[in-house]
Amino acid sequence: MLYLKYLIRFTEDENYRILSDSLAEGECRKAFEAAHTLKGVCGNLSVKGMEILLKEQVEYLRSGDIEKAKLMMPELKNAYEQVVSVLERMKNSKF
């Protein structure tokens, strides 16, 4: 039950929004911090698809390559929306 509690809370985490906004604003350091934190959250919750994408994106941001990090956002957005969709359905059910 503890795992499910934290998994459902994933939808409340602000790091995806911060990452997206920071990339749009060209703030590489802030984007790195959000991506790195989100990667850790995904790893802890076994959200492997996003974790794999974020590992790559974190390395781009670590090296200062914000353009390559931005190019990953459509795929990351798709993965994020899929995870949130499943979690919202779980939250709305009486599992």
C-alpha positions in Angstrom: 0.0 0.0 0.0 2.9 2.4 0.7 4.2 1.9 -2.8 0.7 2.7 -4.3 0.4 5.8 -2.1 3.7 7.2 -3.5 2.9 6.1 -7.0 -0.4 7.9 -7.0 1.5 11.0 -5.7 3.6 11.0 -8.8 0.8 13.0 -10.5 1.3 15.8 -7.9 5.1 16.1 -8.5 6.1 19.4 -10.0 9.4 18.4 -11.6 8.0 17.6 -15.0 6.4 21.0 -15.2 9.6 22.7 -14.0 11.7 20.7 -16.5 9.4 21.7 -19.4 9.2 25.3 -18.4 13.0 25.6 -17.7 13.8 24.1 -21.1 11.4 26.5 -22.8 13.1 29.4 -21.0 16.6 28.2 -21.7 17.5 27.6 -18.1 19.8 24.6 -18.4 20.8 24.4 -14.7 17.2 24.5 -13.4 16.2 22.0 -16.1 19.0 19.7 -15.1 18.0 19.8 -11.4 14.3 19.0 -12.3 15.3 16.2 -14.7 17.7 14.7 -12.2 15.1 14.8 -9.4 12.4 13.3 -11.7 14.8 10.6 -12.8 15.2 9.6 -9.2 11.5 9.6 -8.5 10.9 7.4 -11.6 13.7 5.1 -10.5 12.3 4.7 -7.0 8.8 4.1 -8.4 9.9 1.8 -11.2 8.6 4.0 -13.9 11.3 2.6 -16.2 10.3 4.1 -19.5 10.6 7.6 -18.2 13.6 6.8 -16.2 15.5 5.7 -19.3 14.6 8.8 -21.2 15.5 11.0 -18.3 18.9 9.4 -17.8 19.8 10.4 -21.4 18.3 13.9 -21.0 20.2 14.4 -17.7 23.4 13.7 -19.4 22.7 16.2 -22.1 21.9 18.8 -19.5 24.9 18.0 -17.4 27.1 18.7 -20.4 25.2 21.9 -21.2 23.6 20.6 -24.4 20.2 22.1 -23.9 19.2 21.7 -27.6 19.5 17.9 -27.5 17.6 17.9 -24.2 14.8 19.9 -25.8 14.6 17.5 -28.7 13.8 14.7 -26.2 10.7 16.5 -24.8 8.1 15.2 -27.3 9.0 11.6 -26.4 9.3 12.4 -22.7 6.0 14.2 -22.8 4.3 11.2 -24.4 5.7 8.9 -21.7 4.7 11.3 -18.9 1.2 11.6 -20.2 0.8 7.9 -20.5 2.0 7.4 -16.9 -0.3 10.1 -15.6 -3.3 8.7 -17.5 -2.8 5.3 -15.9 -2.3 6.8 -12.5 -5.4 9.0 -12.8 -7.5 6.0 -13.7 -6.1 4.2 -10.7 -6.8 7.1 -8.4 -10.4 7.3 -9.6 -11.0 3.6 -9.1 -11.5 2.0 -5.8 -8.4 -0.3 -6.1 
